[in-house]
Amino acid sequence: MKTKTESKIPAARNQYTAQFKEQALERADRDGIPTVAKDLGLAESILYSWRAKRRQTDQPFEEQKLQQAEMSRLKRENARLEEEVAFLIPTRGTRKSGGVLCQTAQVDCMDAGGRATQEQLPRSTP
């Protein structure tokens, strides 16, 4: 029986390479998921989930990993550029807000549908 001082240590999660996943799925297509799962010491549910993920995107796992890495890089770049824009935007008007001088600038943006929009971005100055 466990005491209160004993803590349950979570099991380490295995991480499999994209190449391993692809090869396992190729074998599963050929030999069947139950057989491959037993041979590789995996749960069948893992192979089924890998197969479902591959079918959703119709791309091999390596391409998915590359796209995820590119998406992460683009998000970081976008955040950096937004900070630059917020700093460099020429102001078109100022207003007093709570004792702090606030500046607003109109910025041309693209919405999710790719249409041009304009937004008012507040900027506080000390």
C-alpha positions as CSV (number, residue, x, y, z in Angstrom):
1,M,0.0,0.0,0.0
2,K,1.3,3.5,-0.9
3,T,1.8,6.1,1.7
4,K,1.2,9.8,1.3
5,T,4.8,10.6,1.0
6,E,5.2,8.3,-2.1
7,S,4.5,10.0,-5.3
8,K,3.5,8.3,-8.5
9,I,6.2,9.0,-11.1
10,P,4.6,9.3,-14.5
11,A,5.9,6.9,-17.2
12,A,8.1,8.5,-19.8
13,R,6.4,9.0,-23.1
14,N,8.1,7.4,-26.1
15,Q,8.7,9.7,-29.0
16,Y,9.0,8.1,-32.4
17,T,10.6,9.6,-35.4
18,A,8.6,10.4,-38.5
19,Q,10.6,7.7,-40.4
20,F,9.8,5.1,-37.8
21,K,6.1,6.0,-38.0
22,E,6.1,5.8,-41.8
23,Q,7.8,2.4,-41.8
24,A,5.5,1.0,-39.2
25,L,2.4,2.2,-41.2
26,E,3.8,0.6,-44.4
27,R,4.2,-2.7,-42.5
28,A,0.8,-2.3,-41.0
29,D,-0.7,-1.8,-44.5
30,R,1.0,-4.9,-45.7
31,D,0.7,-7.2,-42.6
32,G,-2.1,-5.7,-40.6
33,I,-2.1,-3.5,-37.5
34,P,-2.4,-6.2,-34.8
35,T,0.6,-8.1,-36.1
36,V,2.8,-5.0,-36.5
37,A,1.8,-3.7,-33.1
38,K,2.8,-6.9,-31.4
39,D,6.1,-7.2,-33.4
40,L,7.1,-3.6,-32.5
41,G,5.7,-3.7,-28.9
42,L,3.2,-0.9,-29.5
43,A,-0.4,-0.5,-28.6
44,E,-2.7,-1.0,-31.6
45,S,-4.3,2.3,-30.8
46,I,-1.0,4.1,-31.5
47,L,-0.9,2.7,-35.0
48,Y,-4.5,3.5,-35.6
49,S,-4.0,7.1,-34.5
50,W,-0.9,7.5,-36.7
51,R,-2.8,6.1,-39.7
52,A,-5.8,8.5,-39.0
53,K,-3.5,11.5,-38.7
54,R,-1.8,10.6,-42.0
55,R,-5.1,10.2,-43.8
56,Q,-6.4,13.5,-42.5
57,T,-3.5,15.4,-44.1
58,D,-2.6,13.1,-47.0
59,Q,1.0,13.8,-46.2
60,P,3.8,11.7,-44.8
61,F,4.9,12.5,-41.3
62,E,8.2,14.0,-42.4
63,E,6.4,16.6,-44.5
64,Q,4.0,17.3,-41.6
65,K,7.0,17.9,-39.3
66,L,8.6,20.2,-41.8
67,Q,5.3,22.1,-42.2
68,Q,4.9,22.4,-38.4
69,A,8.5,23.7,-38.1
70,E,7.9,26.3,-40.8
71,M,4.6,27.3,-39.2
72,S,6.3,27.9,-35.9
73,R,9.1,29.9,-37.6
74,L,6.5,32.0,-39.4
75,K,4.6,32.7,-36.1
76,R,7.7,33.8,-34.4
77,E,8.6,36.0,-37.3
78,N,5.1,37.5,-37.4
79,A,5.2,38.3,-33.6
80,R,8.6,40.0,-34.1
81,L,7.3,42.0,-37.0
82,E,4.2,43.0,-35.1
83,E,6.4,44.4,-32.3
84,E,8.4,46.3,-34.9
85,V,5.3,47.8,-36.5
86,A,3.8,48.8,-33.1
87,F,7.0,50.6,-32.4
88,L,7.5,52.3,-35.8
89,I,3.9,53.2,-36.7
90,P,3.5,56.9,-37.4
91,T,0.8,58.3,-35.1
92,R,-2.3,60.0,-36.6
93,G,-3.9,61.2,-33.4
94,T,-3.5,61.3,-29.7
95,R,-6.0,61.1,-26.9
96,K,-5.8,61.3,-23.1
97,S,-6.7,58.0,-21.4
98,G,-6.4,57.6,-17.6
99,G,-3.6,60.1,-17.2
100,V,-1.5,58.4,-19.9
101,L,-1.1,59.9,-23.3
102,C,-2.3,57.3,-25.8
103,Q,-1.5,57.4,-29.4
104,T,-3.4,55.5,-32.1
105,A,-2.2,54.6,-35.5
106,Q,-4.2,53.3,-38.5
107,V,-2.6,50.1,-39.8
108,D,-3.4,48.2,-43.0
109,C,-4.0,44.5,-42.2
110,M,-5.2,41.4,-43.9
111,D,-8.1,39.5,-42.3
112,A,-8.4,35.7,-42.2
113,G,-10.0,35.7,-45.7
114,G,-7.2,37.7,-47.2
115,R,-9.2,40.9,-47.5
116,A,-7.5,44.2,-46.7
117,T,-8.7,45.9,-43.4
118,Q,-7.7,48.8,-41.3
119,E,-7.3,48.7,-37.6
120,Q,-6.7,51.3,-34.9
121,L,-3.8,50.3,-32.7
122,P,-3.5,52.0,-29.4
123,R,0.0,52.9,-28.2
124,S,0.7,54.3,-24.7
125,T,3.5,56.7,-24.1
126,P,4.8,57.8,-20.7
